[in-house]
Amino acid sequence: MANKETAKADVLQGTLDLMVLQTLESLGPLHGYAIAARLEQASGGALQLNMGTLYPGLMRLEQGGLVRGTWGVTDSNRRARYYAMTAAGRRRLTRQKAEWQRMTSIMDTVLNGLA
């Protein structure tokens, strides 16, 4: 039986961008901690991102022009960088969602022997 630590979902390479973009599309501009908290909540606690994983991903998305970061103040009066999706980010999200849905359909067929 898997212990609680091994039962936690690992972020697959390439899925972090998709999850972050979808979160920003759904909820609007958020700071990194709020993005991580939302993903943990949405996954029922199965997905817990550490900041050493999330922030490099956010920087990569920003450098790629998919999100734009601006400094702001949180509800608890702390300075934080808020990330918002750009038009290029919305286009990428649409494309990545279609690719993900295609791949999950293929995997379902392969794993369930429906071919």
Secondary structure as the mmCIF struct_conf table of DSSP 4:
data_model
#
loop_
_struct_conf.conf_type_id
_struct_conf.id
_struct_conf.beg_label_comp_id
_struct_conf.beg_label_asym_id
_struct_conf.beg_label_seq_id
_struct_conf.end_label_comp_id
_struct_conf.end_label_asym_id
_struct_conf.end_label_seq_id
HELX_RH_AL_P HELX_RH_AL_P1 LYS A 4 ALA A 7
BEND BEND1 LYS A 8 LYS A 8
HELX_LH_PP_P HELX_LH_PP_P1 ALA A 9 LEU A 12
TURN_TY1_P TURN_TY1_P1 GLN A 13 GLY A 14
HELX_RH_AL_P HELX_RH_AL_P2 THR A 15 LEU A 27
BEND BEND2 PRO A 29 PRO A 29
STRN STRN1 LEU A 30 HIS A 31
HELX_RH_AL_P HELX_RH_AL_P3 GLY A 32 ALA A 42
TURN_TY1_P TURN_TY1_P2 SER A 43 GLY A 45
BEND BEND3 ALA A 46 ALA A 46
HELX_RH_AL_P HELX_RH_AL_P4 MET A 51 GLN A 63
TURN_TY1_P TURN_TY1_P3 GLY A 64 GLY A 65
BEND BEND4 LEU A 66 LEU A 66
STRN STRN2 VAL A 67 VAL A 73
TURN_TY1_P TURN_TY1_P4 ASP A 75 SER A 76
BEND BEND5 ASN A 77 ASN A 77
STRN STRN3 ARG A 79 MET A 85
HELX_RH_AL_P HELX_RH_AL_P5 ALA A 87 ASN A 112
TURN_TY1_P TURN_TY1_P5 GLY A 113 GLY A 113
#
